[in-house]
Amino acid sequence: MRLGTLRGLDACASDKGTFSVLALDHRNNLRRMLGPDDPGSVTYELMVDVKRSIVRAIAGTASGILLDPDLGAGPAVADGSLPSGCGLLVAVEKSGYEGSPIARQSRILPGWSVSQIKRLGGDAVKLLLYYHPDAANAEDQERLLIEVAECCADSDLPLFLETLGFPIDENEAKLTDDARRDVVVRTARRLTALGGDVLKCEFPYDASVSDRTRWKEACAELEEASAIPWAILSAGVDDATFEAQTEVACAAGASGVLVGRSVWKEGATMVGAERDTWLASEGVARMQRLVDIVDSEARPWRERSPLLDQAEPGEGWYTGYPGCTGD
């Protein structure tokens, strides 16, 4: 009985049971945005300051916020930037990947764990897996998912499983068109059978192809393939494109979005009052438009989750409910 997991998912969702989560766990990507000519020169203090500005401006509009531990969650909790009523999702993985571009390996952030996210007061854990079903290291990534899912079950925290596909042909830079659709759908089918409570996935068709019929067909396949509620990530596409993707995905059965750069990327590179003004106006407006779409069209996660198949707690249920180590 995973009552804490149910509570965590409710905390990250809106009153309608849908996810309009602001994603801000970016580390290497944000560093490159702030220092395109010399990312290594971008200081810890600047990264924290930018994230703090985004959190303070936009988090109150979102149902939840996804942060990394070092630059985001720790400082935001300590200084009170996180608004009450906003769920806190925290990344457990190290930024980037190890290995070759055709066999990308995710790693847990050294010194960080699911139990520490629980202790911090996080409502949910996020794990990013770089994955291709036919990659040489696919089984290694699957084992990592199973391991983290077991840790989340032990801590009774929900696991948001994020997946990013990649080509396994060294001559291809990225997945496009039907290849992207195939990998996103097969990944959902295989991995959601192994672990996770919500799938955070790429939109299953290339954004450069503005064919809504293909978009709808791909999202219908994704809805059929996923064993758990799913929500789409923005992958940095422009805000208008992501709004269109959100409409199609939610109509197909998605439970919402976990959106990052499409909402805040322009503001992140501004400075001081200019940044704060842009985030409070355009950043909030972009987030609110997505919230409106999601609340109107998305499928509540409780209608989709296998967690609701568990028996309801009966009299004296608490006597068999495991406590923390040392109780």
C-alpha positions in Angstrom: 0.0 0.0 0.0 1.7 3.2 -1.2 -0.2 5.9 0.5 2.8 8.3 0.5 3.1 7.9 -3.2 -0.5 8.8 -3.7 -0.1 11.8 -1.5 3.0 12.9 -3.4 1.3 12.7 -6.8 -1.6 14.7 -5.4 0.8 17.3 -4.1 2.4 17.7 -7.6 -1.0 17.9 -9.4 -3.6 20.6 -9.7 -6.9 20.4 -8.0 -8.1 18.7 -11.2 -5.6 15.9 -10.8 -3.4 17.0 -13.7 0.2 18.0 -14.0 1.4 21.5 -14.9 4.9 21.2 -13.6 7.6 23.8 -14.2 10.9 22.0 -15.0 14.0 23.7 -13.7 16.4 20.9 -13.0 18.7 22.0 -15.9 22.4 22.1 -15.1 24.7 21.7 -18.1 22.1 23.1 -20.5 21.5 26.2 -18.3 25.3 26.7 -17.9 25.7 26.7 -21.7 22.8 29.2 -22.1 24.4 31.6 -19.6 27.9 31.3 -20.9 27.7 30.1 -24.6 31.4 31.0 -25.2 32.7 29.7 -21.9 30.3 27.6 -19.9 32.9 26.8 -17.4 33.1 30.4 -16.3 29.5 30.4 -15.2 29.5 30.5 -11.4 27.4 28.6 -8.9 26.1 31.9 -7.5 24.8 33.0 -10.9 23.1 29.6 -11.6 21.4 29.8 -8.2 20.3 33.4 -8.7 18.8 32.7 -12.1 16.9 29.7 -10.8 15.7 31.6 -7.8 14.3 34.3 -10.1 12.4 31.8 -12.2 11.1 30.0 -9.1 9.8 33.1 -7.5 8.2 34.4 -10.6 6.5 31.3 -12.1 6.3 28.5 -9.5 3.1 30.0 -8.1 1.3 29.4 -11.4 2.4 25.8 -11.7 1.1 22.7 -9.9 4.6 21.6 -9.1 8.3 22.4 -9.8 11.1 20.1 -10.7 14.5 21.1 -9.4 18.0 19.7 -9.1 19.3 19.3 -5.5 22.4 21.5 -5.7 21.5 24.6 -7.6 17.7 24.5 -7.2 16.0 22.5 -4.4 18.4 23.2 -1.5 18.6 27.0 -2.0 14.9 27.3 -2.8 13.8 25.5 0.3 16.3 27.4 2.5 15.3 30.9 1.4 11.6 30.3 1.1 11.3 30.8 -2.7 9.0 27.8 -3.1 5.4 28.9 -2.7 3.1 26.8 -0.5 0.8 24.5 -2.5 3.5 23.9 -5.2 4.7 20.3 -5.3 8.4 19.7 -5.1 10.0 17.1 -7.5 13.7 16.6 -7.2 16.1 15.0 -9.7 18.1 12.0 -8.5 20.4 11.6 -11.5 23.7 13.2 -12.5 23.5 15.8 -15.3 24.3 14.5 -18.7 25.4 11.0 -19.6 28.4 8.7 -19.6 29.5 6.4 -22.4 29.2 6.8 -26.2 26.5 8.8 -28.0 25.0 5.5 -29.2 25.0 3.9 -25.7 24.2 6.7 -23.3 24.4 5.7 -19.6 22.6 7.6 -16.8 24.1 7.7 -13.4 22.8 8.7 -9.9 24.3 11.9 -8.7 27.1 11.0 -6.3 26.3 11.8 -2.7 22.5 12.0 -3.5 19.7 9.5 -3.1 16.0 8.9 -3.0 16.1 8.8 0.8 17.7 12.2 0.9 14.9 13.6 -1.3 12.4 12.2 1.2 14.3 13.8 4.1 14.5 17.1 2.2 10.7 17.1 2.0 10.4 16.3 -1.7 7.0 15.2 -2.9 8.4 13.1 -5.8 11.6 11.8 -7.4 12.6 12.3 -11.0 15.0 9.9 -12.9 16.2 10.7 -16.4 17.1 7.7 -18.5 18.7 8.1 -21.9 17.2 5.1 -23.7 16.9 3.3 -27.0 15.4 -0.1 -26.9 18.0 -1.5 -29.3 21.0 0.2 -27.7 23.8 -2.0 -26.4 23.3 -0.7 -22.9 19.5 -0.9 -22.8 19.5 -3.6 -20.1 21.9 -1.5 -17.9 19.5 1.4 -18.1 16.6 -0.9 -17.3 18.4 -2.2 -14.2 19.0 1.4 -13.0 15.3 2.1 -13.4 14.3 -1.0 -11.4 16.8 -0.1 -8.7 15.5 3.5 -8.3 11.9 2.4 -8.5 12.5 0.0 -5.6 14.1 2.8 -3.6 11.1 5.0 -4.3 8.7 2.2 -3.1 10.8 1.8 0.1 10.5 5.5 0.7 6.9 5.7 -0.5 7.7 8.5 -2.9 6.4 8.7 -6.5 8.8 8.2 -9.3 8.6 10.4 -12.4 10.5 8.6 -15.1 11.9 10.9 -17.8 13.0 9.3 -21.0 15.1 10.8 -23.8 15.8 8.8 -27.0 18.8 8.9 -29.2 19.9 7.4 -32.5 22.1 4.3 -32.5 23.5 5.1 -35.9 26.7 7.1 -35.4 25.9 9.0 -38.6 22.6 10.4 -37.3 22.5 13.4 -35.0 19.0 12.9 -33.7 15.8 10.9 -34.1 13.3 12.4 -36.5 9.9 11.7 -37.9 8.8 8.0 -37.7 12.1 6.9 -36.1 11.4 9.2 -33.2 7.8 8.0 -32.9 9.0 4.3 -32.9 11.6 4.9 -30.2 9.3 7.0 -27.9 6.5 4.5 -28.1 8.6 1.4 -27.7 10.4 3.0 -24.8 7.2 3.8 -23.1 5.9 0.2 -23.6 9.1 -1.4 -22.2 10.1 0.9 -19.4 6.7 1.6 -17.8 6.2 -2.1 -17.4 9.4 -2.1 -15.2 8.9 0.9 -12.9 7.8 4.5 -12.5 4.5 6.2 -11.5 4.4 8.9 -14.1 6.2 8.9 -17.5 7.8 12.2 -18.5 8.4 11.7 -22.2 9.3 13.5 -25.4 6.5 14.5 -27.7 6.4 11.4 -30.0 6.8 13.2 -33.3 9.3 15.6 -34.7 8.2 19.2 -33.9 9.5 20.3 -37.3 6.8 18.3 -39.0 3.6 20.3 -38.6 1.2 17.5 -39.5 -1.4 17.2 -36.8 -2.7 13.9 -38.2 0.7 12.3 -37.6 1.0 14.0 -34.2 -2.4 12.6 -33.1 -1.6 9.1 -34.4 1.7 9.1 -32.6 0.1 10.3 -29.3 -2.6 7.6 -29.6 0.1 5.0 -29.9 1.9 6.4 -26.9 -1.4 6.4 -24.8 -1.8 2.7 -25.7 1.8 1.8 -24.9 2.2 3.5 -21.5 1.2 1.5 -18.4 1.2 4.6 -16.3 0.0 8.2 -16.6 2.2 10.2 -19.0 3.1 13.9 -19.5 5.2 15.5 -22.2 8.4 17.6 -21.8 9.1 20.6 -24.0 12.6 19.9 -25.2 13.2 23.6 -25.6 10.8 24.1 -28.6 9.2 27.5 -28.9 6.2 28.2 -26.7 3.6 28.3 -29.5 4.7 24.9 -30.8 4.6 23.4 -27.3 1.1 24.7 -26.7 0.0 22.9 -29.9 1.8 19.7 -28.8 0.1 20.0 -25.4 -3.3 20.3 -26.9 -2.8 17.1 -29.0 -1.2 15.1 -26.3 -3.8 15.9 -23.7 -6.6 15.1 -26.2 -5.0 11.7 -26.6 -4.9 11.0 -22.9 -1.8 12.7 -21.4 -2.1 13.9 -17.8 -0.2 17.1 -18.4 3.2 18.6 -19.0 6.6 19.1 -17.3 7.7 22.2 -19.1 11.1 23.9 -18.9 12.9 26.1 -21.4 9.8 26.7 -23.6 8.5 28.8 -20.7 11.6 30.5 -19.3 14.6 30.3 -21.7 14.6 33.9 -22.9 14.3 35.4 -19.4 17.1 33.2 -18.1 19.7 35.1 -20.2 18.5 38.5 -19.1 20.0 40.4 -16.1 18.6 41.9 -13.0 15.3 43.8 -13.2 14.9 43.1 -16.9 14.9 39.3 -16.1 12.5 39.6 -13.3 10.1 41.8 -15.3 10.1 39.4 -18.3 9.6 36.3 -16.1 6.8 37.9 -14.2 5.0 38.9 -17.4 5.8 36.7 -20.4 7.0 33.7 -18.3 3.9 33.6 -16.2 1.7 34.2 -19.2 3.2 31.2 -21.0 2.8 29.0 -18.0 -0.8 30.1 -17.5 -1.7 29.2 -21.1 -0.4 25.7 -20.5 -2.2 25.4 -17.2 -5.4 26.4 -18.9 -5.0 23.8 -21.7 -4.0 21.0 -19.2 -6.8 21.7 -16.8 -9.3 21.7 -19.6 -8.1 18.8 -21.7 -5.7 16.5 -19.7 -6.7 13.2 -18.1 -6.5 13.2 -14.3 -3.7 10.9 -13.2 -6.0 9.0 -10.8 -8.0 7.8 -13.8 -4.9 6.2 -15.3 -2.7 5.0 -12.5 -2.4 1.3 -11.5 -1.7 2.6 -8.0 -5.5 2.9 -7.6 -5.8 -0.8 -8.0 -4.4 -1.4 -4.6 -6.7 -2.3 -1.7 -8.1 0.6 0.3 -6.8 0.8 3.9 -9.0 -1.0 6.3 -9.3 -0.8 10.0 -5.9 -0.9 11.7 -4.1 -0.5 8.4 -1.4 1.6 10.0 -0.1 -1.4 12.1 1.4 -3.0 9.0 2.6 0.2 7.3 6.4 0.3 7.4 8.1 3.2 9.1 11.5 4.8 8.5 14.6 2.8 9.4 15.2 3.1 13.1 11.6 3.4 14.1 
